[in-house]
Amino acid sequence: MKIRPAWSFEGAVQVIIAELGEDAAADAVDRSQSLIRKWSDPDHPSLPALDLALALDAAFVNATGREGPISAIYTHQLELDTDVRDVAPANLGMALFEFELAVSETRLMFGQIRKNSTSLNQLSMSLWEKEMLLKTME
């Protein structure tokens, strides 16, 4: 399986495919399984149109009750654009607080993964957990 960068549309589509299965993901947007797989491939130039991306997200939310991965990518990119435009002097105290918060979230995620694994030598996590861990660490 190819590595998808954190906060990538391809990674978000891969999470949806992993959770829903190729059949359900393809049915949600009335497209072929082959095209859905291409959308999740970082080496393929095609990506879903906005209406299809939102339909994939809606199917994911309906099936899992969790936030849509594609919507999270759009939100993140908008936050990055806003951060670039609203440059303000750094508040060291707030930066340290946010850093500590990210470290704590990462510890909690690793604790949950460890709790769900049968042994420390064979830690395993779902694609969703990997994506969330990468996002938290980033």
Summary of the structure (lengths in Angstrom):
residues: 138
radius of gyration: 17.0
end to end distance: 21.2
largest distance: 50.3
contacts: 351
relative contact order: 0.14
helix: 71%
strand: 0%
